[in-house]
Amino acid sequence: MVPFFLDFARPILSSLIINETAGLQQFMEQAISDFHLTEEDCAEMIRSQKKTQVNDRTSWAVTYLYQAGLIERVTRGHYKITEEGRKVYLSGTKITKEFLSRYKSFVDFQQRESGKNVIGNNLIQPNSNFKDATPSEAIENAVNEINSSLASEILELVKNQSPQFFEQLVVDLLRKMGYGQNGFTEVTRYTKDEGIDGIITEDKLGLNKVYLQAKRWNNGTVGRKDVTSFIGTLMSKSSKKGVFITTSSFSKEATESLTHLPSDVSVVFIDGIKLAEYMIEFNLGVSVKKTYEVKRIDSDYFDEN
């Protein structure tokens, strides 16, 4: 497990005690060694910025130490420890936000950051769940909370629509996901009552088809019988692919039934939660309320060479 980001402060200072100057890569290597992080730990990613947790947490620890005056920048991306930083390291003091708050430069930095969290005249109070997160992770966590709440609202709305609306929604979603946009794939509503609600045609001649079934249920779960019936329909049409979508969920028995499929047959389940998440991801039935830009330094601009 990757430690809290300010726990990275001591490995950073340690690296600068050993070396006159050091950069992010050396800081990360020192932290990996000190914390005995595994390959799996080092591979953990944060979704919002597509970087590893180790990289993100080391970077923010560097920022906090720099803002407090415990380290200073000597060249781009390289730092050295200050006399104050050396004293703190040798004292063995645990470096926390509260400890760093004794430095005016760090308090000023925090106030600048807090001043941005204002809508109108209302100060946004940070969620206690985010207090140990890096700013990058806090943004990601906040977005996840918003999307989780939004997904619940979407699912309730979908459940209250007609079965016909839901069938069209499924087709619309698949189009949003890229089907029917490349000249070789088409998604259509199915008009016959054979337990099939849509067809994805993956080639111009319609030789390769994916059959869809959509069940808009308010309660209950999709059971083995429903899945077995759907698979039987696929087999009768000599199809190798199917997608079963529901606003509800799939029972354990229904999921287990997929393990008995022939090796060349593939059926994908999309339950209500995943359906709502896909609608958010592919902007179906939702609109962007506000966009926040997260910017970084353009290193090329500051490179005089």
Residue frames as qw, qx, qy, qz and C-alpha x, y, z in Angstrom:
[[0.000, 0.888, 0.459, 0.000, 0.00, 0.00, 0.00],
 [0.401, 0.468, -0.022, 0.787, 1.34, 3.43, -0.99],
 [0.325, -0.447, -0.521, 0.651, 1.69, 5.69, 2.10],
 [0.033, 0.925, 0.324, -0.196, 0.10, 9.11, 2.65],
 [0.584, 0.704, 0.012, 0.404, 1.81, 11.72, 0.48],
 [0.126, -0.895, 0.308, -0.297, 3.46, 13.68, 3.32],
 [0.871, -0.373, 0.304, 0.105, 5.07, 10.45, 4.51],
 [0.792, 0.451, 0.094, 0.401, 7.21, 10.87, 1.40],
 [0.013, -0.970, 0.154, -0.188, 8.74, 14.00, 2.95],
 [0.615, -0.647, 0.440, 0.098, 11.36, 12.14, 5.00],
 [0.821, 0.127, 0.421, 0.365, 12.65, 10.00, 2.10],
 [0.420, 0.836, 0.112, 0.335, 12.96, 13.21, 0.07],
 [0.237, -0.916, 0.291, -0.138, 14.96, 14.93, 2.81],
 [0.813, -0.346, 0.436, 0.170, 16.98, 11.76, 3.31],
 [0.763, 0.453, 0.280, 0.366, 17.88, 11.73, -0.36],
 [0.228, 0.896, -0.057, 0.376, 19.03, 15.35, -0.11],
 [0.566, -0.747, 0.350, 0.000, 21.11, 14.59, 2.98],
 [0.839, -0.076, 0.448, 0.301, 22.91, 11.85, 1.05],
 [0.545, 0.415, 0.381, 0.622, 23.19, 13.81, -2.21],
 [0.165, -0.238, -0.074, 0.954, 23.96, 17.48, -2.60],
 [0.483, 0.247, -0.081, -0.836, 21.11, 17.80, -5.09],
 [0.231, 0.134, 0.960, 0.088, 18.47, 15.37, -6.33],
 [0.387, 0.033, -0.325, -0.862, 15.35, 15.22, -8.47],
 [0.773, -0.072, 0.088, -0.624, 12.01, 13.44, -8.59],
 [0.845, 0.191, -0.489, -0.100, 13.36, 10.10, -9.82],
 [0.370, 0.275, -0.720, 0.519, 15.87, 9.89, -6.97],
 [0.398, -0.216, 0.421, -0.786, 13.19, 10.89, -4.47],
 [0.865, 0.010, -0.132, -0.484, 10.88, 8.14, -5.72],
 [0.733, 0.240, -0.621, 0.144, 13.65, 5.53, -5.63],
 [0.079, 0.289, -0.670, 0.679, 14.48, 6.50, -2.04],
 [0.611, -0.124, 0.261, -0.737, 10.81, 6.27, -1.02],
 [0.875, 0.122, -0.371, -0.287, 10.35, 2.90, -2.73],
 [0.556, 0.249, -0.699, 0.374, 13.39, 1.60, -0.83],
 [0.108, -0.246, 0.568, -0.778, 12.40, 3.12, 2.54],
 [0.673, -0.020, 0.230, -0.703, 8.79, 1.93, 2.35],
 [0.294, -0.115, 0.943, 0.106, 9.66, -1.47, 0.79],
 [0.625, 0.421, 0.102, -0.650, 7.06, -0.89, -1.91],
 [0.648, 0.089, 0.736, 0.174, 6.26, -3.82, -4.20],
 [0.131, 0.032, 0.619, 0.773, 5.97, -3.74, -7.99],
 [0.084, -0.632, -0.741, -0.209, 2.20, -3.78, -7.55],
 [0.238, -0.764, -0.307, 0.514, 2.40, -0.76, -5.23],
 [0.226, -0.426, 0.315, 0.818, 4.53, 1.12, -7.74],
 [0.076, 0.211, 0.749, 0.623, 2.10, 0.31, -10.55],
 [0.017, 0.684, 0.667, -0.295, -0.95, 1.79, -8.75],
 [0.208, 0.311, 0.330, 0.867, -2.32, 4.64, -10.87],
 [0.185, 0.512, 0.424, -0.724, -4.48, 7.70, -10.26],
 [0.481, 0.529, 0.667, 0.211, -7.07, 7.89, -13.02],
 [0.161, 0.927, 0.223, -0.254, -7.39, 11.62, -13.40],
 [0.094, 0.882, -0.378, -0.265, -3.84, 12.29, -14.56],
 [0.943, 0.302, -0.136, 0.028, -2.69, 8.85, -15.67],
 [0.265, 0.633, -0.622, 0.377, 0.35, 8.79, -13.41],
 [0.636, -0.164, -0.724, 0.211, 1.38, 6.46, -10.63],
 [0.527, -0.815, -0.224, -0.089, 0.48, 7.14, -7.02],
 [0.732, -0.352, -0.009, 0.583, 4.17, 7.06, -6.12],
 [0.385, 0.303, 0.232, 0.840, 4.92, 9.75, -8.71],
 [0.197, -0.744, -0.333, -0.545, 1.94, 11.89, -7.72],
 [0.642, -0.738, -0.200, 0.055, 2.53, 11.69, -3.97],
 [0.682, -0.195, 0.032, 0.704, 6.26, 12.31, -4.29],
 [0.248, 0.477, 0.268, 0.800, 5.59, 15.35, -6.49],
 [0.345, -0.797, -0.258, -0.423, 3.16, 16.87, -3.98],
 [0.740, -0.567, -0.135, 0.336, 5.46, 16.17, -1.05],
 [0.548, 0.100, 0.120, 0.822, 8.19, 18.06, -2.93],
 [0.024, -0.663, -0.289, -0.691, 5.78, 20.97, -3.46],
 [0.569, -0.777, -0.241, -0.125, 4.86, 21.11, 0.24],
 [0.745, -0.375, -0.034, 0.550, 8.49, 20.95, 1.41],
 [0.410, 0.301, 0.207, 0.836, 9.45, 23.64, -1.08],
 [0.196, -0.747, -0.296, -0.562, 6.59, 25.92, -0.02],
 [0.671, -0.721, -0.159, 0.066, 7.60, 25.51, 3.63],
 [0.116, 0.895, -0.405, 0.146, 11.22, 26.40, 2.83],
 [0.792, -0.418, 0.444, 0.022, 12.66, 23.02, 3.85],
 [0.687, 0.072, 0.501, 0.521, 14.08, 22.46, 0.38],
 [0.190, 0.777, -0.073, -0.596, 14.98, 24.90, -2.38],
 [0.815, 0.524, 0.232, 0.086, 15.20, 24.62, -6.15],
 [0.427, -0.570, 0.389, 0.584, 18.69, 24.84, -7.67],
 [0.096, 0.201, -0.648, -0.728, 17.93, 23.99, -11.30],
 [0.687, 0.024, -0.203, -0.698, 14.79, 22.88, -13.10],
 [0.904, -0.084, -0.351, -0.228, 13.57, 19.72, -11.40],
 [0.705, 0.051, -0.530, 0.469, 16.46, 19.54, -8.93],
 [0.439, -0.834, -0.052, -0.330, 16.52, 20.59, -5.28],
 [0.467, 0.235, -0.647, 0.555, 18.78, 20.84, -2.28],
 [0.510, -0.631, -0.567, 0.146, 17.98, 20.81, 1.40],
 [0.018, -0.807, 0.121, -0.578, 17.96, 24.06, 3.35],
 [0.149, 0.297, -0.714, 0.617, 19.45, 24.51, 6.84],
 [0.576, -0.134, 0.329, -0.737, 15.94, 24.49, 8.27],
 [0.882, 0.139, -0.298, -0.338, 15.17, 21.31, 6.35],
 [0.545, 0.313, -0.714, 0.309, 18.30, 19.69, 7.73],
 [0.177, -0.254, 0.613, -0.727, 17.31, 20.60, 11.29],
 [0.767, -0.017, 0.096, -0.634, 13.84, 19.15, 10.80],
 [0.831, 0.231, -0.493, -0.115, 15.20, 15.93, 9.34],
 [0.400, 0.297, -0.730, 0.468, 17.78, 15.41, 12.09],
 [0.370, -0.237, 0.467, -0.768, 15.18, 16.13, 14.79],
 [0.022, -0.123, -0.991, -0.048, 13.11, 13.18, 13.58],
 [0.366, 0.298, 0.350, -0.809, 9.96, 15.30, 13.63],
 [0.386, 0.413, 0.810, 0.159, 6.98, 13.76, 11.80],
 [0.017, 0.139, -0.262, -0.955, 6.13, 16.06, 8.94],
 [0.160, 0.594, 0.786, -0.058, 2.41, 16.82, 8.77],
 [0.115, 0.700, 0.344, 0.615, 0.34, 19.69, 7.44],
 [0.466, -0.863, -0.193, -0.017, -0.01, 20.95, 11.00],
 [0.684, -0.426, 0.125, 0.579, 3.77, 20.93, 11.46],
 [0.451, 0.279, 0.358, 0.769, 4.38, 22.72, 8.13],
 [0.079, -0.852, -0.406, -0.323, 1.82, 25.35, 9.14],
 [0.516, -0.718, -0.087, 0.458, 4.38, 26.84, 11.54],
 [0.423, -0.122, 0.363, 0.821, 6.12, 28.25, 8.45],
 [0.262, 0.617, 0.181, -0.719, 4.59, 31.48, 7.13],
 [0.207, 0.375, -0.623, -0.654, 5.46, 30.68, 3.50],
 [0.068, -0.153, -0.976, -0.140, 3.51, 27.43, 3.76],
 [0.136, 0.564, 0.632, -0.515, 0.52, 29.14, 5.39],
 [0.240, 0.561, -0.172, -0.773, 0.51, 31.71, 2.58],
 [0.161, 0.164, -0.855, -0.464, 0.59, 28.87, 0.06],
 [0.009, 0.342, 0.929, -0.141, -2.34, 27.11, 1.75],
 [0.186, 0.615, 0.374, -0.670, -4.37, 30.31, 1.85],
 [0.234, 0.422, -0.476, -0.735, -3.77, 30.87, -1.86],
 [0.151, -0.045, -0.951, -0.266, -5.00, 27.35, -2.54],
 [0.037, 0.468, 0.797, -0.379, -8.03, 27.68, -0.22],
 [0.177, 0.512, 0.072, -0.838, -8.98, 30.98, -1.79],
 [0.238, 0.162, -0.698, -0.655, -9.66, 29.15, -5.03],
 [0.143, -0.276, -0.951, -0.009, -12.31, 26.92, -3.43],
 [0.167, 0.401, 0.404, -0.805, -15.01, 29.57, -3.49],
 [0.089, 0.449, 0.721, 0.520, -18.27, 29.71, -5.44],
 [0.198, -0.827, -0.296, -0.435, -19.90, 33.12, -5.16],
 [0.179, -0.712, 0.408, -0.542, -19.43, 34.10, -1.52],
 [0.905, -0.332, 0.120, -0.239, -19.54, 30.54, -0.23],
 [0.017, -0.617, 0.786, -0.014, -16.39, 28.76, 0.87],
 [0.879, 0.059, -0.415, -0.227, -16.35, 25.09, -0.10],
 [0.553, -0.600, 0.540, -0.204, -15.41, 23.02, 2.92],
 [0.354, 0.408, -0.826, -0.162, -13.09, 20.11, 2.08],
 [0.899, -0.196, -0.250, -0.302, -14.56, 16.66, 2.55],
 [0.535, -0.648, 0.525, -0.133, -12.97, 14.91, 5.50],
 [0.942, 0.103, 0.307, 0.084, -12.48, 11.83, 3.31],
 [0.658, 0.677, -0.029, 0.328, -10.04, 13.85, 1.21],
 [0.304, -0.930, 0.204, -0.022, -7.90, 15.32, 4.01],
 [0.639, -0.468, 0.544, 0.278, -5.10, 12.79, 3.51],
 [0.742, 0.477, 0.400, 0.248, -5.23, 12.90, -0.29],
 [0.353, -0.151, 0.270, 0.883, -2.97, 14.84, -2.62],
 [0.328, 0.474, 0.062, -0.814, -4.74, 17.69, -4.45],
 [0.343, 0.223, -0.721, -0.559, -4.80, 15.51, -7.59],
 [0.197, -0.182, -0.962, 0.057, -6.42, 12.65, -5.70],
 [0.142, 0.409, 0.543, -0.720, -8.86, 15.02, -3.97],
 [0.398, 0.356, -0.275, -0.799, -10.07, 16.23, -7.38],
 [0.366, 0.076, -0.872, -0.315, -10.43, 12.65, -8.55],
 [0.086, -0.260, -0.884, 0.379, -12.30, 11.63, -5.39],
 [0.261, 0.409, 0.285, -0.826, -14.64, 14.62, -5.65],
 [0.442, 0.276, -0.509, -0.685, -15.43, 13.84, -9.30],
 [0.288, -0.044, -0.955, -0.060, -16.07, 10.20, -8.38],
 [0.074, 0.344, 0.718, -0.601, -18.51, 11.27, -5.64],
 [0.375, 0.408, -0.027, -0.832, -20.35, 13.59, -8.02],
 [0.439, 0.217, -0.710, -0.507, -20.53, 10.91, -10.71],
 [0.131, -0.129, -0.962, 0.200, -21.69, 8.28, -8.21],
 [0.236, 0.428, 0.514, -0.705, -24.58, 10.51, -7.15],
 [0.411, 0.421, -0.307, -0.748, -25.34, 11.36, -10.77],
 [0.266, 0.108, -0.920, -0.266, -25.34, 7.67, -11.73],
 [0.066, 0.303, 0.862, -0.402, -27.98, 6.95, -9.06],
 [0.344, 0.512, 0.200, -0.761, -30.18, 9.74, -10.41],
 [0.355, 0.353, -0.623, -0.600, -29.77, 8.53, -13.99],
 [0.132, -0.030, -0.990, -0.038, -30.69, 4.97, -13.07],
 [0.200, 0.426, 0.684, -0.558, -33.87, 6.08, -11.30],
 [0.385, 0.522, -0.102, -0.755, -34.90, 8.16, -14.32],
 [0.296, 0.257, -0.814, -0.429, -34.24, 5.29, -16.72],
 [0.014, 0.167, 0.966, -0.199, -36.28, 2.88, -14.60],
 [0.280, 0.522, 0.498, -0.633, -39.27, 5.24, -14.81],
 [0.322, 0.420, -0.431, -0.731, -39.22, 5.36, -18.62],
 [0.889, 0.215, 0.091, -0.395, -41.12, 3.02, -20.92],
 [0.806, -0.128, 0.523, 0.248, -39.60, -0.26, -22.15],
 [0.641, 0.670, 0.250, 0.280, -39.55, 1.23, -25.66],
 [0.003, 0.966, -0.226, 0.125, -37.54, 4.23, -24.43],
 [0.623, -0.581, 0.515, 0.097, -35.08, 1.90, -22.74],
 [0.828, 0.224, 0.439, 0.268, -34.59, -0.17, -25.87],
 [0.442, 0.844, 0.061, 0.298, -33.84, 2.98, -27.85],
 [0.326, -0.887, 0.324, -0.043, -31.52, 4.18, -25.08],
 [0.804, -0.264, 0.481, 0.229, -29.49, 0.97, -25.42],
 [0.695, 0.523, 0.316, 0.377, -29.12, 1.52, -29.16],
 [0.106, 0.965, -0.053, 0.236, -28.20, 5.19, -28.62],
 [0.560, -0.732, 0.379, 0.078, -25.57, 4.23, -26.05],
 [0.824, -0.005, 0.451, 0.344, -23.94, 1.73, -28.35],
 [0.498, 0.764, 0.172, 0.372, -23.77, 4.37, -31.07],
 [0.201, -0.948, 0.205, -0.137, -22.15, 6.74, -28.56],
 [0.727, -0.488, 0.455, 0.162, -19.64, 4.00, -27.76],
 [0.082, -0.545, 0.637, 0.539, -18.55, 3.95, -31.39],
 [0.409, 0.233, 0.864, 0.181, -20.79, 1.42, -33.08],
 [0.363, 0.760, 0.537, 0.042, -22.35, 2.65, -36.30],
 [0.009, -0.943, 0.070, 0.325, -19.76, 5.36, -36.92],
 [0.330, -0.549, 0.620, 0.454, -17.03, 3.71, -38.96],
 [0.508, 0.436, -0.457, -0.585, -18.87, 2.58, -42.06],
 [0.431, 0.147, -0.884, -0.103, -18.69, -1.10, -41.14],
 [0.142, -0.225, -0.859, 0.437, -20.82, -1.20, -38.02],
 [0.350, -0.356, -0.281, -0.820, -24.52, -0.48, -37.64],
 [0.054, 0.147, 0.828, -0.538, -26.83, -0.61, -34.63],
 [0.381, -0.227, -0.461, -0.768, -30.52, -1.13, -35.30],
 [0.579, -0.096, 0.488, -0.646, -33.69, -1.73, -33.34],
 [0.044, -0.014, -0.975, -0.216, -35.02, -5.25, -33.77],
 [0.492, -0.068, -0.097, -0.863, -38.71, -5.39, -34.68],
 [0.723, -0.118, -0.624, -0.274, -39.53, -9.06, -34.15],
 [0.611, -0.578, 0.306, -0.447, -40.50, -10.47, -30.76],
 [0.902, 0.105, -0.406, 0.105, -37.82, -13.13, -30.27],
 [0.723, -0.622, -0.076, 0.291, -36.22, -11.80, -27.11],
 [0.582, 0.034, 0.159, 0.797, -33.86, -9.63, -29.14],
 [0.002, -0.882, -0.322, 0.343, -34.07, -5.86, -28.80],
 [0.205, 0.900, -0.261, -0.282, -31.27, -4.72, -31.11],
 [0.920, 0.166, 0.181, 0.304, -28.61, -5.89, -33.50],
 [0.140, -0.813, 0.385, 0.413, -25.06, -4.66, -34.00],
 [0.873, 0.452, 0.132, 0.126, -23.91, -5.42, -37.53],
 [0.503, -0.680, 0.309, 0.435, -20.12, -5.40, -37.63],
 [0.339, -0.147, 0.632, 0.681, -19.65, -5.64, -41.38],
 [0.314, 0.267, -0.225, -0.883, -21.36, -4.15, -44.44],
 [0.458, -0.015, -0.772, -0.441, -22.85, -7.46, -45.53],
 [0.665, -0.382, 0.171, -0.618, -24.30, -8.13, -42.09],
 [0.781, 0.112, -0.614, -0.001, -22.52, -11.45, -41.75],
 [0.455, -0.022, -0.657, 0.601, -21.14, -10.75, -38.27],
 [0.369, -0.642, -0.240, -0.628, -23.86, -9.76, -35.83],
 [0.169, 0.018, -0.727, 0.665, -24.05, -9.00, -32.12],
 [0.373, -0.574, -0.611, -0.398, -27.51, -9.44, -30.59],
 [0.018, -0.259, 0.430, -0.865, -28.79, -7.22, -27.78],
 [0.419, -0.573, -0.692, -0.129, -31.30, -7.81, -25.06],
 [0.014, 0.325, -0.283, 0.902, -32.50, -4.96, -22.84],
 [0.444, -0.540, -0.715, -0.006, -34.55, -5.45, -19.66],
 [0.080, -0.468, 0.199, -0.857, -35.86, -2.38, -17.82],
 [0.609, -0.443, -0.657, 0.039, -36.66, -3.73, -14.39],
 [0.258, -0.774, 0.155, -0.557, -37.42, -1.71, -11.27],
 [0.623, -0.514, 0.512, -0.293, -36.92, -4.64, -8.90],
 [0.967, 0.036, 0.250, -0.019, -35.49, -8.11, -8.85],
 [0.232, -0.606, 0.641, 0.410, -32.47, -9.54, -10.60],
 [0.703, 0.437, -0.420, -0.372, -31.90, -11.15, -13.96],
 [0.754, -0.332, 0.548, -0.145, -31.72, -14.88, -13.30],
 [0.349, -0.254, 0.832, 0.347, -30.24, -17.92, -14.97],
 [0.504, 0.499, 0.704, -0.019, -33.50, -18.63, -16.87],
 [0.305, 0.904, 0.074, -0.289, -33.43, -15.21, -18.60],
 [0.082, -0.713, 0.602, 0.349, -29.78, -15.60, -19.54],
 [0.463, -0.026, 0.869, 0.172, -30.21, -19.17, -20.73],
 [0.507, 0.684, 0.509, -0.126, -33.11, -18.07, -22.94],
 [0.195, 0.905, -0.207, -0.315, -31.02, -15.29, -24.42],
 [0.243, -0.496, 0.780, 0.294, -28.11, -17.65, -25.09],
 [0.549, 0.272, 0.789, 0.039, -30.53, -20.09, -26.71],
 [0.447, 0.841, 0.214, -0.217, -31.72, -17.34, -29.05],
 [0.001, -0.789, 0.519, 0.330, -28.11, -16.56, -29.98],
 [0.406, -0.201, 0.870, 0.196, -27.44, -20.20, -30.77],
 [0.563, 0.530, 0.627, -0.089, -30.57, -20.44, -32.90],
 [0.389, 0.910, 0.007, -0.146, -29.26, -17.57, -34.98],
 [0.871, 0.175, -0.015, 0.459, -25.75, -19.03, -35.13],
 [0.061, 0.909, -0.162, 0.379, -24.43, -15.91, -33.44],
 [0.730, 0.024, -0.463, 0.502, -21.22, -15.89, -31.42],
 [0.221, 0.080, -0.322, 0.917, -21.74, -12.59, -29.61],
 [0.292, -0.716, -0.565, -0.289, -24.39, -11.06, -27.37],
 [0.107, 0.214, -0.383, 0.892, -24.87, -8.14, -24.99],
 [0.393, -0.613, -0.683, -0.067, -27.42, -8.34, -22.17],
 [0.097, 0.276, -0.231, 0.928, -28.26, -4.96, -20.59],
 [0.401, -0.630, -0.662, -0.067, -30.51, -4.38, -17.59],
 [0.151, -0.723, 0.139, -0.660, -31.40, -1.57, -15.19],
 [0.830, -0.520, 0.053, -0.195, -31.33, -4.18, -12.44],
 [0.177, -0.650, 0.739, 0.006, -28.53, -6.66, -11.64],
 [0.733, 0.214, -0.609, -0.214, -27.55, -10.23, -12.49],
 [0.844, -0.469, 0.169, -0.199, -27.88, -13.07, -10.03],
 [0.342, -0.583, 0.727, 0.123, -24.90, -15.19, -9.10],
 [0.699, 0.169, 0.694, 0.037, -26.44, -18.12, -10.99],
 [0.563, 0.810, 0.146, -0.082, -26.89, -15.97, -14.10],
 [0.051, 0.864, -0.491, -0.102, -23.24, -14.93, -14.00],
 [0.523, -0.341, 0.779, 0.054, -22.10, -18.51, -13.43],
 [0.779, 0.442, 0.435, -0.098, -24.03, -19.63, -16.52],
 [0.400, 0.861, -0.275, -0.152, -21.51, -17.75, -18.67],
 [0.299, -0.587, 0.748, 0.080, -18.79, -20.16, -17.61],
 [0.659, 0.116, 0.743, -0.001, -20.55, -22.94, -19.53],
 [0.547, 0.754, -0.024, -0.364, -20.53, -21.14, -22.88],
 [0.883, 0.287, 0.146, 0.342, -18.61, -22.63, -25.80],
 [0.554, -0.406, 0.097, 0.720, -15.14, -21.09, -26.11],
 [0.259, 0.185, 0.436, 0.842, -16.06, -19.26, -29.31],
 [0.191, -0.746, -0.523, -0.365, -19.22, -17.65, -27.85],
 [0.287, -0.007, -0.364, 0.886, -19.02, -14.37, -25.94],
 [0.250, -0.767, -0.512, -0.296, -21.81, -12.71, -23.91],
 [0.241, 0.201, -0.338, 0.887, -21.32, -9.43, -22.05],
 [0.295, -0.709, -0.631, 0.110, -23.45, -8.36, -19.07],
 [0.117, 0.325, -0.115, 0.932, -24.12, -4.67, -18.35],
 [0.257, -0.570, -0.733, 0.267, -26.04, -4.09, -15.11],
 [0.028, -0.926, -0.358, -0.117, -27.78, -0.89, -14.02],
 [0.437, -0.791, 0.116, 0.412, -24.77, 0.63, -12.28],
 [0.511, -0.157, 0.526, 0.661, -22.45, -0.01, -15.23],
 [0.285, 0.659, 0.580, 0.386, -25.13, 1.28, -17.63],
 [0.142, -0.969, -0.185, 0.075, -25.36, 4.60, -15.74],
 [0.505, -0.606, 0.321, 0.525, -21.57, 4.87, -15.63],
 [0.486, 0.184, 0.602, 0.607, -21.38, 4.33, -19.39],
 [0.139, 0.851, 0.459, 0.217, -24.05, 7.00, -19.95],
 [0.290, -0.913, 0.056, 0.282, -21.92, 9.47, -17.98],
 [0.565, -0.352, 0.492, 0.561, -18.69, 8.44, -19.69],
 [0.338, 0.223, 0.657, 0.636, -20.16, 8.73, -23.19],
 [0.109, 0.208, 0.074, -0.969, -22.36, 11.78, -22.47],
 [0.265, -0.331, -0.759, -0.494, -25.74, 10.20, -23.09],
 [0.438, -0.705, -0.531, -0.172, -28.58, 11.94, -21.26],
 [0.514, -0.673, -0.157, 0.508, -26.14, 14.21, -19.42],
 [0.399, 0.828, 0.018, 0.394, -24.49, 17.54, -20.19],
 [0.587, 0.028, -0.327, 0.740, -21.35, 19.23, -18.93],
 [0.258, -0.895, -0.359, 0.068, -22.25, 21.76, -16.23],
 [0.088, -0.957, 0.271, 0.052, -18.81, 23.23, -15.69],
 [0.880, 0.282, -0.194, 0.329, -15.25, 22.49, -16.75],
 [0.442, -0.851, 0.246, 0.143, -12.23, 22.96, -14.51],
 [0.699, 0.610, -0.322, 0.189, -8.78, 23.12, -16.08],
 [0.752, -0.580, 0.201, 0.239, -5.80, 21.57, -14.31],
 [0.512, 0.819, -0.235, 0.105, -2.64, 23.10, -15.72],
 [0.845, -0.337, 0.103, 0.402, 1.05, 22.26, -15.45],
 [0.178, -0.759, 0.329, 0.532, 4.32, 24.01, -16.23],
 [0.788, 0.615, 0.016, 0.035, 5.27, 24.16, -19.92],
 [0.710, -0.484, 0.261, 0.439, 8.91, 23.14, -19.53],
 [0.627, 0.379, 0.359, 0.578, 9.75, 23.95, -23.15],
 [0.055, 0.939, 0.170, 0.295, 8.88, 27.62, -22.62],
 [0.434, -0.874, 0.217, 0.008, 11.40, 27.97, -19.80],
 [0.853, -0.113, 0.307, 0.407, 14.19, 26.03, -21.55],
 [0.085, 0.891, -0.206, -0.397, 16.67, 28.63, -22.77],
 [0.321, -0.372, 0.770, 0.406, 18.66, 25.97, -24.60]]
